[in-house]
Amino acid sequence: MAWEVFSIIGTIAFAISGAIIAMEEEYDLFGVYILGIVTAFGGGAIRNLLIGLPVTTLWGQDMMFQIALAAITIFFIFPHHLIQHWHRWGNFTDAIGLSAFAIQGALYAVKLDMPISAVIVAAVLTGSGGGIVRDLLARRKPLVLRDEIYGVWAALAGLMIGLEVLTGDLFLYGLFGMITVLRILSYMKKWRLPLRKLNRA
């Protein structure tokens, strides 16, 4: 049950996140759909490649594609005066997508009996992969590479699931809420990892 819920939440959140970036960059309708779809499914495609699954498994997710297309369409025609604070919406949907897909990716790796290192990598790639592709296509610096804490929260989700600290759907929903809140606090409070710059000659 939790797997399907996180798949739907992540798909909707990242599809809208991609649509927001596309509209910020003034892409046409086709570009909005492309960036939304790439954001929603890019992380899963990258994860499948690295853990040895064929990318074609994505084509079996017909319902998820329909959900993503519906989410993008609704957001595109939504009255823009009701979403004036689009930047906040973008950060919020990205946080939800990161959390949902990080957990979904970790569960996927656990289901395949992979070691904890692979569970963590699957969580990070599934949670942030779509966003990386989205930002690169929009010619932006990917969020996961900026100084705000981002991918660490996906890794934390993977670690907790891989260690089987707790099990059950209630734990997973609680973890989803925690990771989402931590990511939101990261950009609101400007939490950063240590940074070291090299002086240019």
Backbone bond lengths (Angstrom), bond angles and torsions (degrees), N, CA, C in turn:
res aa  C-N    CA-C-N  psi(-1)  N-CA   C-N-CA  omega(-1)  CA-C   N-CA-C  phi
1 M - - - 1.463 - - 1.531 110.78 -
2 A 1.352 116.10 -48.86 1.463 120.24 -177.85 1.527 110.80 -60.59
3 W 1.338 116.28 -38.05 1.473 120.38 -179.22 1.523 110.44 -56.76
4 E 1.342 116.97 -49.38 1.459 121.04 -178.48 1.528 111.33 -64.72
5 V 1.335 116.15 -40.27 1.464 120.32 -179.51 1.520 110.67 -61.95
6 F 1.334 117.10 -47.54 1.467 120.44 -178.77 1.525 111.18 -67.63
7 S 1.324 117.51 -34.02 1.462 120.58 177.13 1.529 110.56 -62.74
8 I 1.330 116.38 -44.52 1.465 120.91 -178.69 1.530 110.33 -68.11
9 I 1.344 116.48 -46.28 1.469 120.22 -179.95 1.522 110.86 -59.91
10 G 1.329 116.14 -48.16 1.464 120.32 -178.46 1.521 112.15 -63.67
11 T 1.334 116.54 -41.50 1.460 120.72 -179.61 1.523 111.15 -61.93
12 I 1.326 116.92 -47.44 1.469 120.88 -179.84 1.522 110.75 -63.94
13 A 1.335 116.23 -47.07 1.469 120.52 -176.09 1.518 111.57 -63.02
14 F 1.331 117.98 -46.11 1.461 120.35 -177.72 1.525 112.20 -75.22
15 A 1.331 117.28 -30.74 1.468 119.37 175.99 1.526 109.62 -63.13
16 I 1.333 116.77 -43.99 1.463 120.79 178.26 1.520 110.46 -67.99
17 S 1.340 116.79 -39.28 1.462 120.65 178.59 1.530 110.79 -59.15
18 G 1.333 116.21 -44.83 1.457 119.94 177.94 1.521 112.03 -64.66
19 A 1.335 116.50 -38.75 1.462 120.88 178.62 1.527 110.98 -64.31
20 I 1.325 116.76 -39.21 1.470 120.69 179.23 1.525 110.61 -62.18
21 I 1.338 116.44 -47.10 1.469 120.24 179.53 1.526 110.22 -61.66
22 A 1.332 117.03 -42.39 1.466 120.88 -179.89 1.529 111.18 -62.19
23 M 1.326 116.46 -40.72 1.464 120.13 179.81 1.526 110.96 -71.15
24 E 1.328 116.97 -33.43 1.467 120.02 174.68 1.523 110.33 -62.60
25 E 1.324 115.86 -38.99 1.468 121.07 -178.91 1.531 112.12 -84.10
26 E 1.343 116.07 3.99 1.474 123.06 177.65 1.529 112.19 62.04
27 Y 1.344 116.03 41.99 1.459 120.17 173.36 1.527 108.52 -75.13
28 D 1.342 116.29 154.05 1.455 119.23 175.74 1.534 109.23 -76.95
29 L 1.334 116.43 -178.96 1.459 121.03 -174.82 1.521 112.25 -57.60
30 F 1.342 116.24 -42.17 1.456 119.77 179.78 1.526 110.58 -62.93
31 G 1.328 116.75 -42.38 1.456 121.23 178.76 1.519 112.19 -63.36
32 V 1.334 116.47 -36.00 1.467 120.81 177.89 1.530 110.08 -63.11
33 Y 1.330 115.96 -44.76 1.469 119.65 178.51 1.529 111.44 -64.67
34 I 1.319 116.82 -43.39 1.468 120.30 -178.79 1.529 110.90 -60.95
35 L 1.351 116.09 -49.07 1.460 119.07 -176.99 1.526 111.10 -67.86
36 G 1.319 116.96 -35.53 1.456 120.05 176.99 1.517 112.37 -64.15
37 I 1.329 116.81 -45.02 1.465 121.39 179.95 1.526 111.32 -66.50
38 V 1.335 116.14 -43.83 1.471 120.51 179.33 1.526 110.71 -60.79
39 T 1.328 116.97 -40.82 1.458 120.63 -179.65 1.522 110.92 -67.06
40 A 1.322 116.58 -39.55 1.466 120.86 -177.26 1.526 112.57 -70.98
41 F 1.333 117.47 -32.38 1.463 119.42 -172.74 1.524 114.51 -117.75
42 G 1.334 117.20 -5.60 1.465 120.05 -178.29 1.515 113.66 -63.30
43 G 1.332 116.52 -41.87 1.466 119.74 -178.66 1.516 112.13 -63.50
44 G 1.330 116.93 -42.08 1.462 120.72 178.80 1.515 111.90 -64.86
45 A 1.332 116.30 -37.10 1.470 120.30 179.20 1.521 110.98 -65.57
46 I 1.337 116.75 -44.18 1.465 120.89 179.32 1.526 110.34 -64.35
47 R 1.332 116.32 -43.12 1.470 120.75 178.26 1.519 111.08 -59.17
48 N 1.327 117.05 -46.72 1.468 120.63 -178.84 1.520 112.13 -61.07
49 L 1.324 116.10 -38.86 1.465 120.09 178.08 1.524 111.22 -61.12
50 L 1.330 116.26 -44.41 1.463 120.06 -173.75 1.525 113.54 -77.75
51 I 1.331 117.78 -23.65 1.472 118.21 179.12 1.529 111.34 -101.32
52 G 1.354 115.65 8.47 1.455 119.40 170.50 1.512 116.04 90.29
53 L 1.325 117.80 13.22 1.465 120.16 177.57 1.528 109.84 -96.49
54 P 1.318 117.82 146.18 1.473 119.48 178.73 1.523 111.15 -66.97
55 V 1.322 116.08 140.15 1.461 120.72 178.52 1.521 110.95 -62.03
56 T 1.346 115.98 -24.37 1.465 120.24 -177.97 1.530 112.57 -62.88
57 T 1.342 117.80 -14.82 1.466 119.19 176.97 1.531 111.06 -61.32
58 L 1.339 116.06 -22.75 1.466 119.37 178.50 1.522 111.76 -64.62
59 W 1.340 116.93 -29.97 1.467 119.34 -176.39 1.517 111.55 -71.79
60 G 1.324 116.53 -9.66 1.463 119.55 176.14 1.516 112.46 -83.81
61 Q 1.310 116.59 -0.17 1.466 121.02 -177.77 1.532 110.46 -99.64
62 D 1.314 115.19 54.12 1.468 119.70 -175.43 1.529 111.77 -59.03
63 M 1.328 116.70 -41.84 1.462 119.75 -178.97 1.518 111.20 -63.15
64 M 1.344 116.99 -38.95 1.467 120.78 -179.71 1.530 111.24 -66.31
65 F 1.333 116.80 -36.87 1.463 119.96 176.55 1.522 110.42 -63.99
66 Q 1.318 115.94 -40.64 1.465 119.69 178.85 1.532 110.83 -65.34
67 I 1.330 115.83 -40.69 1.470 120.06 178.32 1.526 110.26 -63.26
68 A 1.339 117.05 -43.59 1.468 121.00 179.66 1.524 110.84 -62.59
69 L 1.328 116.90 -45.32 1.465 120.67 -179.99 1.528 111.24 -63.06
70 A 1.328 116.20 -39.90 1.464 120.18 178.76 1.522 110.89 -65.37
71 A 1.347 116.75 -42.46 1.464 121.04 -179.56 1.531 110.95 -63.01
72 I 1.333 116.30 -43.35 1.470 120.80 179.39 1.523 110.44 -64.20
73 T 1.328 116.49 -44.13 1.466 120.88 -179.04 1.527 111.12 -61.69
74 I 1.334 116.41 -47.57 1.469 120.87 -179.59 1.522 110.33 -60.97
75 F 1.335 116.30 -44.11 1.461 119.10 -179.22 1.521 111.43 -65.94
76 F 1.327 116.85 -37.67 1.468 120.82 -177.79 1.531 111.59 -64.92
77 I 1.333 116.96 -38.63 1.465 120.15 -177.07 1.528 112.04 -92.68
78 F 1.333 116.92 -3.24 1.466 120.71 -179.37 1.529 109.07 -65.04
79 P 1.343 118.00 135.65 1.472 119.68 -179.98 1.532 111.53 -56.04
80 H 1.317 115.95 122.95 1.459 120.02 -172.82 1.521 113.26 -70.18
81 H 1.325 117.69 -21.15 1.464 118.05 178.31 1.529 110.98 -70.37
82 L 1.349 116.11 -15.83 1.464 119.82 177.70 1.526 111.74 -87.28
83 I 1.331 116.18 -11.47 1.474 119.96 179.20 1.521 109.05 -126.41
84 Q 1.326 115.17 48.64 1.465 119.98 -177.38 1.530 111.54 -62.36
85 H 1.305 116.42 -35.25 1.469 119.59 -179.23 1.536 109.21 -88.81
86 W 1.339 114.77 58.39 1.456 120.34 -175.66 1.520 112.98 -59.80
87 H 1.339 116.76 -30.64 1.463 118.83 -178.35 1.533 110.54 -64.27
88 R 1.333 115.51 -41.57 1.470 119.35 177.35 1.521 110.78 -65.35
89 W 1.334 115.80 -40.37 1.456 119.59 177.85 1.523 110.45 -59.72
90 G 1.330 116.91 -42.94 1.455 120.93 -179.48 1.514 111.94 -61.75
91 N 1.320 117.16 -45.19 1.467 121.01 178.45 1.524 111.49 -64.86
92 F 1.331 115.44 -39.61 1.466 120.20 -178.14 1.526 111.54 -66.96
93 T 1.343 117.10 -48.12 1.461 119.57 179.77 1.526 110.91 -66.17
94 D 1.331 117.37 -33.48 1.458 120.32 178.22 1.528 110.76 -66.58
95 A 1.333 116.85 -39.33 1.471 121.22 178.17 1.526 110.59 -64.14
96 I 1.330 116.52 -42.12 1.461 120.69 178.62 1.524 110.30 -64.65
97 G 1.333 116.79 -45.20 1.454 120.92 179.77 1.519 112.15 -62.88
98 L 1.328 116.38 -43.17 1.469 121.12 178.34 1.523 110.20 -57.49
99 S 1.316 116.63 -49.59 1.462 121.44 -176.86 1.524 111.63 -65.05
100 A 1.332 116.86 -48.98 1.463 120.76 -176.55 1.523 111.56 -63.39
101 F 1.334 116.93 -45.02 1.456 119.84 -176.96 1.526 112.77 -76.46
102 A 1.334 117.67 -28.73 1.468 119.52 174.99 1.528 109.66 -63.25
103 I 1.321 116.16 -44.60 1.467 120.43 178.89 1.527 110.22 -66.72
104 Q 1.325 116.75 -43.56 1.459 120.31 179.65 1.526 111.19 -61.62
105 G 1.338 116.71 -42.39 1.459 120.48 178.80 1.514 112.69 -64.22
106 A 1.327 116.25 -40.80 1.470 120.64 178.15 1.531 110.59 -64.81
107 L 1.320 116.97 -43.03 1.464 120.68 178.33 1.515 111.30 -62.25
108 Y 1.323 116.12 -36.79 1.463 121.78 179.28 1.526 110.10 -63.11
109 A 1.330 116.16 -44.15 1.463 120.44 -179.71 1.526 111.17 -68.22
110 V 1.332 117.07 -39.55 1.475 120.90 178.13 1.528 109.98 -62.96
111 K 1.321 115.56 -39.89 1.466 120.99 179.08 1.526 111.36 -60.16
112 L 1.343 116.49 -30.98 1.466 121.42 179.46 1.526 112.29 -90.18
113 D 1.344 116.16 9.38 1.482 122.43 178.94 1.524 112.55 58.05
114 M 1.304 116.50 42.10 1.456 120.91 179.21 1.529 110.64 -87.77
115 P 1.348 117.41 156.22 1.474 120.31 179.20 1.516 111.19 -66.43
116 I 1.325 115.73 164.61 1.466 120.06 -174.83 1.522 112.35 -61.39
117 S 1.336 116.71 -32.96 1.477 118.77 177.56 1.528 110.91 -61.20
118 A 1.337 116.26 -41.14 1.468 120.19 179.09 1.528 110.80 -69.68
119 V 1.325 116.91 -33.30 1.470 121.03 178.22 1.527 109.77 -63.28
120 I 1.336 116.07 -43.57 1.463 120.50 179.77 1.522 110.92 -65.50
121 V 1.341 116.56 -45.11 1.470 120.42 179.00 1.523 110.59 -62.17
122 A 1.325 117.19 -41.86 1.462 120.95 178.92 1.526 110.66 -62.18
123 A 1.335 116.63 -38.89 1.465 120.73 178.91 1.526 110.74 -64.64
124 V 1.326 116.06 -45.07 1.476 120.27 -177.74 1.528 110.75 -66.99
125 L 1.329 116.73 -45.56 1.461 119.88 -176.75 1.526 112.02 -69.31
126 T 1.338 116.28 -40.53 1.458 118.47 179.61 1.522 110.67 -69.78
127 G 1.341 115.83 -37.43 1.455 119.80 -178.73 1.515 114.13 -73.39
128 S 1.324 117.20 -34.59 1.471 119.45 -174.25 1.524 114.23 -115.70
129 G 1.333 118.15 -11.66 1.470 120.91 -175.45 1.516 113.55 -59.96
130 G 1.336 116.43 -45.47 1.456 119.99 179.81 1.516 111.98 -62.80
131 G 1.340 115.63 -39.35 1.462 120.33 178.13 1.519 112.31 -66.52
132 I 1.339 116.20 -35.40 1.467 119.99 177.94 1.528 110.40 -64.02
133 V 1.329 116.14 -48.11 1.471 120.12 179.22 1.526 110.24 -62.14
134 R 1.331 116.43 -42.72 1.473 121.34 178.21 1.520 111.83 -56.85
135 D 1.331 116.14 -49.93 1.466 120.08 -176.93 1.519 111.51 -67.26
136 L 1.329 117.32 -37.90 1.467 119.96 178.36 1.523 111.11 -65.10
137 L 1.333 117.05 -41.62 1.470 119.96 178.39 1.522 111.48 -66.31
138 A 1.346 115.77 -29.53 1.467 119.91 178.04 1.520 111.48 -89.56
139 R 1.342 116.56 5.93 1.466 123.41 179.11 1.536 111.69 58.81
140 R 1.333 113.90 45.19 1.457 120.54 176.26 1.526 109.55 -119.99
141 K 1.328 115.86 158.57 1.456 120.20 174.73 1.517 108.10 -72.45
142 P 1.353 118.50 122.51 1.467 120.25 -177.29 1.528 112.73 -55.53
143 L 1.333 115.09 140.99 1.461 120.63 -179.40 1.520 112.05 -55.71
144 V 1.333 116.32 -38.41 1.465 119.78 -175.89 1.526 111.70 -65.94
145 L 1.355 117.69 -19.21 1.462 121.31 -179.15 1.527 112.77 -100.18
146 R 1.328 116.74 -0.91 1.455 119.37 177.31 1.520 109.69 -81.44
147 D 1.338 115.52 174.29 1.455 117.94 -174.75 1.525 113.82 -80.94
148 E 1.344 118.24 -13.91 1.460 118.86 173.87 1.525 108.88 -69.76
149 I 1.341 116.30 143.98 1.464 120.06 -179.84 1.521 108.97 -68.15
150 Y 1.335 116.43 125.63 1.466 121.69 -176.00 1.534 110.56 -137.57
151 G 1.323 116.21 -73.31 1.457 120.36 -176.67 1.521 113.78 -63.79
152 V 1.329 117.25 -24.53 1.471 121.03 179.81 1.525 110.63 -58.45
153 W 1.340 116.12 -37.77 1.469 119.03 -178.53 1.528 110.68 -68.00
154 A 1.327 117.59 -35.86 1.464 120.80 176.04 1.527 109.96 -65.50
155 A 1.336 116.25 -41.23 1.466 120.69 178.11 1.528 110.81 -63.37
156 L 1.335 116.34 -38.57 1.464 120.56 178.00 1.523 110.75 -62.25
157 A 1.322 116.34 -43.02 1.466 120.32 177.57 1.520 110.52 -60.61
158 G 1.338 116.56 -44.81 1.456 120.59 178.59 1.512 112.39 -62.32
159 L 1.336 116.60 -40.09 1.465 121.01 179.70 1.516 111.36 -63.35
160 M 1.326 116.86 -46.22 1.465 120.58 -177.84 1.520 111.88 -66.29
161 I 1.330 116.00 -37.38 1.466 119.09 177.75 1.528 110.79 -72.64
162 G 1.337 116.19 -40.89 1.456 120.47 179.87 1.517 113.14 -64.05
163 L 1.333 116.34 -37.17 1.472 120.69 178.99 1.526 111.99 -79.35
164 E 1.321 116.06 -9.79 1.465 121.92 -177.92 1.530 110.67 52.92
165 V 1.359 113.62 47.36 1.463 120.22 178.19 1.519 109.97 -54.79
166 L 1.315 115.24 -47.30 1.456 122.49 173.46 1.528 107.01 -140.22
167 T 1.302 116.47 159.62 1.459 119.65 179.44 1.527 109.73 -131.13
168 G 1.305 114.95 166.29 1.455 119.87 178.07 1.520 111.91 105.82
169 D 1.317 115.22 158.45 1.457 120.84 -176.63 1.524 112.77 -62.89
170 L 1.317 117.72 -38.08 1.467 120.44 -178.90 1.522 110.81 -61.30
171 F 1.328 116.14 -41.00 1.466 120.18 176.74 1.517 110.84 -62.00
172 L 1.332 117.01 -43.48 1.461 121.07 -178.38 1.527 111.54 -64.86
173 Y 1.337 116.61 -40.61 1.469 119.35 178.14 1.529 110.62 -66.67
174 G 1.329 115.97 -38.64 1.464 119.59 176.60 1.516 111.63 -64.37
175 L 1.338 116.23 -40.37 1.462 121.33 178.11 1.524 110.21 -64.75
176 F 1.317 116.59 -40.09 1.467 121.31 177.02 1.528 110.85 -58.75
177 G 1.315 116.29 -46.85 1.461 120.32 178.78 1.516 111.79 -62.71
178 M 1.332 116.30 -42.17 1.466 120.88 -178.33 1.530 111.49 -64.40
179 I 1.340 117.33 -46.98 1.465 121.07 -179.04 1.524 110.65 -64.77
180 T 1.328 116.57 -39.83 1.464 119.94 178.76 1.520 111.19 -62.28
181 V 1.330 116.15 -46.72 1.473 120.95 -179.95 1.526 110.64 -63.70
182 L 1.325 117.64 -42.17 1.465 120.90 -179.71 1.531 111.17 -62.87
183 R 1.334 116.32 -40.18 1.473 119.04 178.14 1.526 110.99 -66.67
184 I 1.330 116.97 -41.49 1.470 120.04 178.73 1.528 110.38 -63.17
185 L 1.331 116.49 -42.91 1.460 120.26 177.98 1.522 111.42 -63.48
186 S 1.338 116.72 -32.20 1.465 120.75 -179.72 1.511 112.06 -58.70
187 Y 1.361 116.30 -45.22 1.468 116.85 -178.23 1.521 112.20 -86.51
188 M 1.331 117.58 -22.03 1.468 119.04 177.06 1.529 111.42 -75.53
189 K 1.345 115.04 -40.70 1.471 120.95 -177.68 1.527 112.86 -95.77
190 K 1.346 116.01 -1.35 1.470 121.33 -179.84 1.526 112.06 59.80
191 W 1.339 116.22 41.61 1.460 119.56 175.89 1.519 108.74 -67.96
192 R 1.337 115.60 135.03 1.458 119.84 -177.19 1.518 111.21 -136.40
193 L 1.308 115.06 151.27 1.455 121.11 170.93 1.523 108.48 -81.72
194 P 1.327 117.41 160.67 1.471 119.18 177.93 1.525 111.29 -55.78
195 L 1.312 115.76 140.19 1.462 122.25 -177.56 1.517 109.34 -128.85
196 R 1.303 116.02 136.60 1.467 120.31 176.88 1.515 109.73 -131.30
197 K 1.290 117.03 124.55 1.453 121.99 -178.84 1.523 110.58 -102.50
198 L 1.314 115.02 146.20 1.464 120.94 173.92 1.515 109.17 -101.36
199 N 1.292 115.62 131.20 1.468 119.66 179.26 1.531 110.22 -71.88
200 R 1.318 114.58 135.65 1.462 117.80 178.50 1.531 109.34 -81.78
201 A 1.312 114.33 140.96 1.478 119.04 -179.92 1.515 110.44 -69.90
